[in-house]
Amino acid sequence: MMTRRILFMLVMMVPIALFGQDHIYSQFYNAPIYLNPALTGQFEGDIRFNALYRNQWTGLASDFSYMSASGDLNLQSINSGIGLIFNRSSEGTAYLVKNNIAASYSYIIGGDDFTLSFGLQAGVTNQKLNWDKLVFGDQIGISTGYIPGSVSGAERPSIDSRFYLDANAGTNLVYGKFMMGVAAHHINRPDESLSGFQAKLPLRISGNLSYKLTLIPDQYDRDGSYLIPSFVAYKQQNVMSYSIGTQYKYAGVNAGIWYRNDGNSAGNDAIVFSVIFDIFNRRTNGEKIRLGISHDATTSKINYTNTGGTSEIGLGYEKYFQNSSNGGRANGLRCYDFY
């Protein structure tokens, strides 16, 4: 029990050491605008809403939770997509909270066998620190763990909240049965320091690659059977991680398994299991509700027994507007075919 308590204290302090590192989602396909702004407007319909919630290390008595919610429009008449995204992170019993809201735009070039899009995203982030909930070394006893009622001698910062501008960009290409994309986040390197000393947010680069393998020839696309292997990688400063796996997609059901490596000396991070249910209402011309569930089984040194793993739940909604000129159009080169 004491070992578990000390582990908990150490994990609580991890975000201080990793200040400036972004979180990533296992269900990256259910947060498309977070993954890459070039995916704005890339769906079958006129309007789309996505929401994704991540509860990390549920076995620890602390809060590491993240959420992303977005809405975007497919403006096919002007080859564009526009959207809004809201992101929130709460780490360590809510002592470090970030809220971000941003506008997203993509320009889409289409051909007979390819779709190429370019995206831009810009918004404002507020970062707030609850100093009173932090735990420092002089508040931890060797044999007792945290000392209730103790006050740290650490110097409080002069400010506990900061606003800054943040900008992202990306591009995505669908060519035949391949999809590949790359995005750069925090390209303006905003200063997120709360101490008065400059601390620029490191640039985060992400890349994604997918292939759609048809299992049954000459099948109707929406009700078909596919195997979709994918690879997603992230690099931010000296931290790199990647996920590799595959999904089996049949009609409105999609099941996947992934291996994630955190890229450091420890290597293994988690095995991820996911399932997606797409509920179609064919009477309303393309209306779709999506439910995605996933669970990360921790394989790193802190192990699954201590952390309880990580769970995510995602919701999505797509539809055409009434009397839409886009309604019923088939576009086999849109990115939604891969997820």
TORROLUM-356612 format. One record per atom (N, C-alpha, C): z, y, x; residue in one letter. Coordinates in steps of 0.001 Angstrom, whole numbers, plus 500000, padded with zeros to 6 digits. Example, Ala and Ser with C-alpha at 12.3 -4.5 7.8 and 13.67 -1.06 7.14 Angstrom:
<pts>
507800494310513190A;507800495500512300A;507800496700513200A;507080497750512850S;507140498940513670S;507870500030512900S;
</pts>
This chain:
<pts>
500000498790500827M;500000500000500000M;500000501258500860M;500824501219501972M;500885502368502855M;499548502592503544M;498889501493503964T;497571501615504588T;496586502267503638T;496637501872502372R;495730502428501360R;496012503913501159R;497313504306501199R;497654505711501005R;497139506563502161R;497318506062503398I;496824506802504559I;495305506911504512I;494615505822504100L;493163505857503948L;492759506936502960L;493477507020501856F;493200508023500834F;493319509436501407F;494371509671502208M;494571510989502803M;493430511338503749M;493008510351504535L;491924510604505466L;490619510888504743L;490351510119503686V;489121510324502924V;489116511689502258V;490299512148501794M;490387513471501181M;489956514561502141M;490188514337503448M;489888515356504427M;488460515263504946M;487714514214504572V;486348514031505043V;485456515219504717V;485465515779503470P;484565516870503178P;484752518078504080P;485961518296504667I;486130519409505585I;485282519176506831I;485309517925507344A;484527517601508522A;483034517613508228A;482672517295506984L;481264517229506610L;480832518472505847L;481560519566506001F;481222520818505322F;479753521138505549F;478996521303504490G;477598521636504639G;476669520455504477G;477190519245504241Q;476330518094504015Q;476158517873502521Q;474912517696502103D;474613517510500689D;474911516079500249D;475219515929498957H;475337514594498387H;473945514106497997H;473812512800497871I;472559512205497431I;472855511271496265I;471839511027495441Y;471981510174494266Y;471305508828494497Y;471930507775493984S;471289506461494001S;470121506433493014S;470302507051491843Q;469227507143490850Q;468411508411491108Q;467801508505492271F;467019509688492621F;465874509926491635F;465370508846491034Y;464269508950490082Y;464707509590488771Y;466010509635488482N;466509510301487280N;467001511718487558N;466752512216488765A;466999513616489109A;465788514119489896A;464601514101489274P;463362514360490027P;463300515743490649P;463787516773489935I;463700518130490478I;464700518319491611I;465790517564491603Y;466737517606492716Y;466128516953493950Y;465398515857493761L;464752515168494873L;463672516028495509L;462819516631494668N;461668517371495183N;461177518351494120N;461176519662494409P;460705520627493400P;459241520445493023P;458458519722493843A;457063519458493506A;456927518522492321A;458022517856491903L;457989516969490746L;458273517708489442L;458437519022489500T;458620519827488292T;457379519710487418T;457564519360486151G;456441519222485225G;455667517935485368G;456116517014486192Q;455407515762486412Q;455971514675485494Q;455503514649484265F;455947513643483303F;454957513606482148F;455120512610481292E;454236512434480145E;454867513123478937E;454405514331478650G;454956515111477556G;454838516595477843G;455423517412476967D;455437518863477167D;456777519366477681D;457862518707477287I;459193519154477681I;460044517953478065I;460895518146479062R;461737517057479566R;463119517597479910R;464127516766479628F;465496517061480036F;466039515856480806F;466746516135481896N;467387515078482676N;468826515464482983N;469718514494482951A;471110514705483352A;471581513461484088A;472263513674485212L;472724512561486033L;474127512875486536L;475044511922486374Y;476432512086486804Y;476790510970487770Y;477430511328488873R;477820510368489915R;479323510467490152R;480019509350490029N;481454509268490304N;481626508378491532N;481929508999492659Q;481930508296493932Q;483315507785494287Q;483362506538494770W;484603505894495221W;485669505952494128W;485386505294493042T;486247505353491857T;487615504731492082T;487782503906493123G;489066503273493373G;490066504171494074G;489631505337494543L;490528506257495227L;491126507250494238L;492350507652494506A;493042508597493615A;492628510020493941A;491354510278493898S;490820511604494183S;489499511737493446S;488990512955493407D;487781513218492641D;486631513555493574D;485632512671493611F;484377512957494284F;483286512760493221F;482946513825492525S;481991513708491426S;480882514742491582S;479703514350491118Y;478518515178491274Y;477682515067490006Y;477032516141489643M;476142516090488489M;474960517025488687M;473857516646488054S;472640517457488066S;472043517421486673S;471685518576486142A;471057518666484820A;469861519602484930A;468750519211484337S;467537520018484453S;466712519944483179S;465896520945483007G;464907520967481941G;463625521546482504G;462482520925482197D;461223521456482713D;460101521271481706D;459043522061481889L;457879522064481015L;456648521648481802L;455809520842481175N;454522520451481732N;453453521382481142N;453031522370481927L;452028523345481470L;450666522900481977L;450127521875481357Q;448887521266481838Q;447717522223481762Q;447740523161480820S;446623524089480661S;446447525010481855S;447532525247482612I;447441526090483812I;447841525300485061I;447789523967484956N;448056523079486095N;449388523383486770N;450428523589485971S;451710523995486525S;452867523309485817S;454024523373486461G;455276522960485850G;456337523995486162G;457178524309485191I;458281525236485415I;459568524598484906I;460706524980485507G;461947524365485072G;463169525096485587G;464324524655485093L;465629525121485539L;466466523906485896L;467318524057486929I;468199522970487331I;469589523519487614I;470598522759487186F;471994523102487456F;472635521939488191F;473291522234489309N;473963521214490105N;475426521590490292N;476297520577490253R;477721520819490453R;478311519675491268R;479163520018492208S;479883519010492977S;481353519368493017S;482203518356492929S;483650518534492981S;484203517468493915S;484842517896495005E;485251516956496044E;486726517103496368E;487427515978496394G;488814515963496828G;489780516600495862G;489960515984494684T;490842516529493640T;490468517971493324T;489180518233493313A;488608519529492908A;488951520656493864A;489276520336495130Y;489599521454496012Y;488366522153496564Y;487209521528496538L;485977522166496962L;484936521970495866L;484569523056495218V;483652522990494073V;482437523867494358V;481251523315494111K;480004524065494237K;479267524039492906K;478778525189492484N;477919525301491312N;476634526003491732N;475507525407491366N;474204525968491735N;473294525983490517N;472571527074490339I;471534527151489312I;470279527715489951I;469142527090489647A;467904527473490312A;466716527325489377A;465698528139489616A;464418528039488915A;463450527248489778A;462604526450489140S;461698525566489866S;460276525729489341S;459306525699490264Y;457897525845489882Y;457050524906490722Y;456042524311490099S;455085523498490849S;453671523829490406S;452760523757491351Y;451331523895491056Y;450684522549491324Y;449894522066490366I;449389520697490391I;447866520694490480I;447339519990491473I;445892519828491654I;445551518383491338I;444639518169490415G;444298516816490000G;442849516475490255G;442589515239490623G;441239514733490801G;441073513404490095G;439947512742490313D;439702511470489646D;440662510383490117D;441079510438491368D;441937509377491888D;443167509910492614D;443519511174492402F;444721511701493060F;445318512848492249F;446603513086492481T;447304514259491956T;448184514801493078T;447955516062493441L;448692516710494516L;449429517913493950L;450727518008494225S;451512519119493701S;452324519783494805S;452545521084494627F;453349521887495545F;454445522572494736F;455669522534495237G;456782523082494463G;457648524044495244G;458194525032494524L;459142525987495077L;460360526049494167L;461517526273494753Q;462767526335493990Q;463675527374494634Q;464268528222493811A;465157529258494335A;466262529531493338A;467484529736493855G;468605529974492958G;469821530496493692G;470950530468492979V;472208531003493490V;473257529898493457V;474055529825494520T;475149528856494624T;476476529583494762T;477486529097494045N;478855529575494221N;479693528432494775N;480379528696495869Q;481263527707496476Q;482689528228496417Q;483606527403495913K;484991527826495723K;485930526779496292K;486937527254497014L;487914526384497640L;489289526598497023L;489935525501496577N;491307525567496072N;492237525165497209N;492691526158497948W;493490525916499153W;494777525156498860W;495385525427497708D;496682524828497386D;496601523314497196D;495406522776497025K;495260521331496832K;494860520600498114K;494698521339499209L;494376520697500479L;495608520027501086L;495385518946501834V;496453518238502536V;496130518248504025V;497092518726504840F;496900518816506281F;497830517844507006F;497603517712508316G;498347516736509095G;499848516973509106G;500269518259509047D;501707518519509079D;502380518280507734D;501614517776506745Q;502180517403505444Q;502210515891505254Q;501877515139506313I;501819513678506242I;502839513081507200I;503726512250506665G;504695511548507493G;504142510234507981G;504565509809509171I;504034508571509754I;504356507362508881I;505538507325508307S;505959506155507532S;505886506364506027S;505804507630505589T;505863507910504148T;504554508376503558T;503606508788504410G;502377509367503886G;502621510806503480G;501994511258502409Y;502133512643501967Y;503595512956501613Y;504069514123502095I;505434514554501839I;505441515492500642I;505939515067499476P;505911515917498271P;506632517242498505P;506024518327498025G;506629519647498125G;506469520314499472G;505817519647500429S;505653520224501768S;504619521342501748S;504788522308502639V;503875523438502762V;503308523438504176V;501998523491504280S;501358523449505587S;501468524802506288S;501480524735507607G;501479525963508403G;500080526472508684G;499040525792508144A;497664526223508365A;497420527596507732A;496654528417508430E;496401529783507965E;495399529786506813E;495734530477505748R;494845530559504589R;493655531448504919R;492472531130504370P;491309532002504575P;491456533284503770P;490737534309504200S;490826535598503507S;490111535570502167S;489128534682502008I;488410534544500742I;488355533067500371I;488284532789499076D;488208531395498635D;486980531132497777D;486071532106497698S;484868531926496888S;483722532699497523S;482522532122497448R;481370532768498059R;480107532457497261R;479254533466497090F;477940533308496474F;476864533433497554F;475815532626497426Y;474698532782498356Y;473408532306497697Y;472289532835498187L;470966532448497720L;470523531183498440L;469788530325497741D;469346529060498307D;467907528806497884D;467080528290498802A;465658528079498510A;465209526712499012A;464345526069498224N;463820524743498547N;462316524717498308N;461634523780498944A;460189523631498757A;459807522174498983A;458665521769498410G;458232520394498598G;456795520178498177G;456283519024498512T;454948518619498083T;454964517137497739T;454100516728496823N;454052515332496382N;452600514932496121N;452249513722496536L;450890513221496365L;450929511856495693L;450140511714494642V;449908510400494028V;448449510051494267V;448210508952494966Y;446848508509495273Y;446732507047494886Y;446004506801493811G;445884505431493328G;447236504854492968G;447625503783493635K;448898503117493361K;450011503565494303K;449740504589495122F;450737505103496051F;451264506459495581F;452554506700495827M;453122508030495670M;453953508342496902M;453783509547497427M;454555509964498588M;454859511448498478M;456052511829498948G;456443513226498863G;457406513592499975G;457488514879500261V;458431515391501245V;458947516732500750V;460228517001500990A;460835518259500535A;461776518788501602A;461929520105501622A;462857520779502532A;463806521623501689A;465104521393501850H;466128522115501101H;466909523040502030H;467337524188501495H;468066525222502242H;467193525795503353H;465931526089503030I;465002526576504057I;465376527971504545I;466176528697503789N;466650530010504240N;467956529940505018N;468520528715505196R;469748528485505959R;470865529445505535R;471319529380504276P;472350530322503813P;473688530107504522P;474458531186504648D;475797531130505239D;476786530788504130D;477470529646504250E;478409529218503221E;479856529288503692E;480105530014504772S;481440530066505356S;482442530760504439S;483665530224504398L;484782530862503708L;485834531351504704L;485543531192505986S;486524531543507005S;486248532883507677S;485062533449507435G;484689534676508122G;483814534418509329G;483772533173509807F;482884532791510890F;481623532168510278F;480483532542510814Q;479217532093510235Q;479105530569510260Q;478713529990509144A;478485528544509027A;477239528341508171A;476089528268508815K;474834528137508084K;474663526722507557K;474213526634506314L;473982525339505679L;472785524677506343L;472946523472506874P;471840522826507596P;470672522492506676P;469478522575507223L;468268522188506508L;468323520695506188L;468002520348504936R;467925518935504546R;466466518578504260R;465974517559504945I;464617517059504738I;464697515724504010I;463908515566502968S;463863514285502252S;462416513821502122S;462245512524502144G;460921511939501970G;460987510729501055G;459966510536500240N;459933509390499321N;458554508742499341N;458542507415499225L;457304506650499233L;457446505486498259L;456463505308497379S;456490504221496391S;455102503608496250S;455084502344495867Y;453837501641495596Y;453998500868494295Y;452983500915493452K;453031500265492148K;452141499022492172K;452776497862492150L;452056496594492211L;451931496002490815L;450727495871490339T;450473495298489013T;450589493783489074T;451456493218488225L;451691491772488250L;450765491010487313L;450308491674486258I;449415491027485295I;448145491873485185I;447006491379485626P;445762492153485577P;445369492518484145P;444700493670484011D;444128494119482729D;445180494274481636D;446411494641482005Q;447448494837481005Q;447452496279480533Q;447951496485479325Y;448128497843478815Y;449215498524479624Y;448926499719480141D;449779500349481147D;451234500472480706D;451477500994479522R;452853501270479116R;453660499996478900R;453025498936478450D;453739497697478161D;453559496661479261D;453089497089480424G;452762496156481481G;453962495696482285G;453660494860483274S;454674494282484144S;454341494674485581S;455317495284486278Y;455060495817487609Y;456225495547488550Y;455914495536489820L;456907495547490874L;456673496829491673L;457743497624491862I;457586498941492470I;458541499075493655I;458117498704494863P;458946498936496043P;458939500416496413P;460089500922496876S;460212502339497214S;461084502508498446S;460874503644499110F;461661504025500279F;461976505508500167F;463248505875500341V;463680507271500288V;464559507534501506V;464299508646502220A;465063508974503420A;465498510431503379A;466666510695503969Y;467222512050504039Y;467709512316505460Y;467481513544505925K;468009513955507219K;468559515372507105K;469806515543507507Q;470436516858507485Q;471280516997508742Q;470837517889509610Q;471448518072510917Q;471426516732511657Q;472570516206512072N;472583514937512800N;472914513745511907N;472879513953510589V;473175512886509628V;471880512428508965V;471626511141509009M;470421510585508391M;470787509367507575M;470170509205506420S;470381508010505605S;469064507645504930S;468956506387504558Y;467762505955503848Y;468115504849502875Y;467295504719501837S;467421503649500851S;466083502945500731S;466123501630500694I;464913500843500514I;465195499773499471I;464254499574498573G;464481498589497518G;463267498441496642G;463460497773495539T;462351497552494626T;462855497531493191T;461949497851492288Q;462244497797490863Q;461260496848490189Q;461751496134489219Y;460875495354488357Y;460812496063487016Y;459614496443486626K;459426497231485417K;458598496444484410K;459166496261483233Y;458436495604482148Y;458644496415480874Y;457565496995480375A;457623497837479172A;458711498898479352A;459742498892478499G;460758499922478555G;462003499533479312G;461941498455480104V;463106498017480871V;462741498006482354V;463655498513483167N;463404498644484592N;464683498255485337N;464644497205486150A;465805496748486907A;465511496852488397A;466492497315489179G;466248497509490597G;467410497096491466G;467113496833492726I;468137496556493739I;467741497304495003I;468750497933495666W;468491498795496806W;469494498517497915W;469046498746499118Y;469936498736500282Y;469962500145500866Y;471166500687501072R;471279502029501648R;471995501963502990R;471431502657503971N;471986502741505313N;472307504201505590N;473515504465506097D;473898505857506313D;473413506401507648D;472763505566508454G;472088506048509642G;472973506309510845G;474282506153510719N;475139506361511883N;475459505021512542N;476453505007513434S;476757503786514174S;477248502664513268S;477841503035512127A;478336502007511198A;477195501299510494A;476123502046510214G;474928501454509618G;475043501235508121G;475506500062507710N;475539499696506298N;476352500676505471N;475834501007504294D;476558501907503393D;476808501248502043D;475749500738501394A;475949500155500068A;474746499325499637A;475002498410498722I;473969497722497954I;474031498305496547I;472889498731496031V;472845499435494746V;472104498579493723V;472715498427492550F;472092497727491433F;471849498742490324F;470662498710489731S;470343499694488694S;469571499060487554S;469689499661486384V;468907499253485219V;468589500493484396V;467370500564483883I;466905501698483080I;466360501167481760I;466711501849480691F;466160501530479375F;465416502756478859F;464118502596478601D;463304503651477999D;463059503291476535D;463514504176475662I;463412503938474223I;462293504820473687I;461236504199473218F;460075504944472735F;460065504987471212F;459697506114470685N;459445506272469256N;457971506638469107N;457136505632468891R;455692505856468896R;455226506742467735R;456056506886466718R;455655507729465581R;455671509205465946R;456345509564467024T;456448510978467384T;455643511313468634T;454646510497468937N;453674510798469979N;454319511074471336N;454848510039471947G;455333510162473314G;456799510482473460G;457539510635472374E;458959510924472500E;459670509732473153E;460526510048474110K;461194508987474859K;462614509407475210K;463538508461475068I;464917508642475526I;465160507633476637I;465748508091477729R;465995507213478872R;467488507119479156R;467950505895479399L;469316505656479829L;469272504873481134L;469896505413482171G;469934504752483470G;471359504519483924G;471646503329484403I;472981502968484883I;472833502315486255I;473695502704487187S;473653502073488500S;475059501969489070S;475218501042490011H;476514500878490689H;476271500573492153H;476980501305493021D;476901501093494459D;478068500205494895D;477770499079495473A;478798498217496055A;478928498577497531A;480038499211497885T;480242499712499239T;480256498580500259T;479456498732501327T;479423497718502390T;479830498306503741T;480245499578503765S;480674500210505013S;482086499760505369S;482651500313506450K;483956499878506939K;485086500178505969K;484945501200505120I;486017501474504161I;486002500473503010I;484955499704502881N;484753498534502025N;484980498762500527N;484480497777499781Y;484480497868498318Y;485885497745497724Y;486741496944498352T;488102496757497831T;488860498074497795T;488707498895498827N;489411500172498888N;488775501237497995N;487445501277497933T;486770502380497240T;486493502102495767T;486326500843495401G;485929500539494028G;484464500819493750G;483716501185494805G;482297501461494630G;482030502806493974G;480776503026493634T;480324504289493047T;479430503998491850T;479621504736490772S;478823504522489564S;478067505799489187S;476893505609488619E;476094506724488112E;475587506390486713E;475464507424485911I;474821507286484599I;473852508449484418I;472655508131483971G;471630509150483777G;471067509105482372G;470730510269481854L;470101510405480545L;468847511258480682L;467821510904479947G;466588511675479968G;465963511742478589G;465201512791478369Y;464516512955477091Y;463183513649477344Y;462117513110476762E;460785513689476888E;460095513686475533E;459251514672475312K;458459514666474076K;457319515673474186K;456348515517473292Y;455299516512473103Y;455712517466471993Y;455291518719472108F;455481519653471009F;454565519274469853F;454933519713468681Q;454103519447467512Q;452736520097467690Q;451682519353467392N;450294519816467515N;449938520173468952N;450582519526469912S;450317519803471321S;448907519382471706S;448255520206472531S;446929519850473035S;447010518769474097S;448215518537474649N;448401517491475660N;448690516133475047N;449059516094473783G;449507514877473141G;448490513763473207G;448949512584473614G;448096511417473640G;447207511310474853G;447226512317475748R;446400512231476934R;446959511193477899R;446099510402478459A;446521509405479438A;446319509975480832A;447332509917481667N;447234510368483050N;447932509352483929N;447179508393484437G;447768507329485238G;448188507753486618G;447981509037486970L;448319509498488301L;449559510364488314L;450287510397487233R;451545511150487214R;452664510304487814R;453687510988488335C;454728510265489060C;455582509385488144C;455578509629486832Y;456442508833485963Y;456024507369485942Y;454808507070486331D;454353505690486353D;455114504834487361D;455804505474488282F;456460504732489365F;457936504458489078F;458489505058487985Y;459919504888487727Y;460165504522486277Y;
</pts>
